[in-house]
């Protein structure tokens, strides 16, 4: 088996893992989603889900799904697309959802659609990376894989990292996956569970207006 065949096999196994885990998680979490949806609508007017254009694999755009955690139309108030700790636009329900990363769980649908993976580089907002001036020359390699709900950057500092640091971890993940395959993904998934439970670095400091 040549190198390309081995790499393709690793990505095929990754996709199988994604579909199995996402489908199982959806079955288990659907009752929680129903409660979350009701609470969001009770507290504030607006859509239950937040949709935003992000840059995915091969730099193609897609709409990422999250539960809405801010007031409707928050992008037109205050700091716009940027959210921060104690942001007054975040609803009380939204604070709880972010605390436990429940707001990210609708991305299970993105995974089943084939737009995302459980593990991979986080997808940036359109134009977000273009305003950064310190990106490595090979940063576009991070777009050679599907974006993830979690990733090496997220378990290595998440919101304490700037974009340049995150991309360095993203590039390292791409190389590690090509070498070790889903072993890397399983390790990152387990570490992510620990971080969510311990609630480390929960507040997003990227353009994440939801």
C-alpha positions, 0 to 999 in steps of 0.5 A: 500500500503506497503513502497516498492509499494509507492517508486515504484509509486514515481519512476513511476511518476518520469519517466512519468514526465521525458518523458513528459518534455523531449519530450516537451523540444525537440520539442521546442528546436530543431530549436535552436539545428540546429543553434547551430550545424551549429555554432559549425561546422563553428568555428571548425572541429570535431563532433557536439556532445561530448560523454563521458563514465559516471557511471550511475544507479547501477554503469552501464556505459553509454555515456552522450551526450553534445554539443562539447564546446572545440576544437577537441581532447582537452583531449590530450591538456593542463589539459586533462579531466579537464576544468576551467574558461578561458580555452583556449581550449573552443571555442567562441561558446562553451563559450556561450553554457556553459554560458546558459547551452545549451551544456547540453541539448542533455542529453534530449536524454539520458533521453528518452533513460532511461539512465538519469533523469531530476533530480538526482546525476550528473554522474561521469567520470569512475574512477573519484570517486576512486581517491577521499579519503574523500567519505562517506562510503555509497556514492554508494547509490547515484547510486541507482537512475538514474543520472540527468541533474540537482540535489540537489548538482547543486542548492546548490553550483554546482562547488563551491562544492567538490565531498564529498560535492556533494555526501552528497547532492546526498544522501540527494536527494535520501532520500528526493525523497523516502519521497516526490517523484516528489515534490522534482524534481519539486522544483529542476527544478524550482530552476535550471531554476533560476540559469541558468537565473542568470548564477550562477557557470556556469564553471564546475570544474569536469572532463568535457572535452567537 
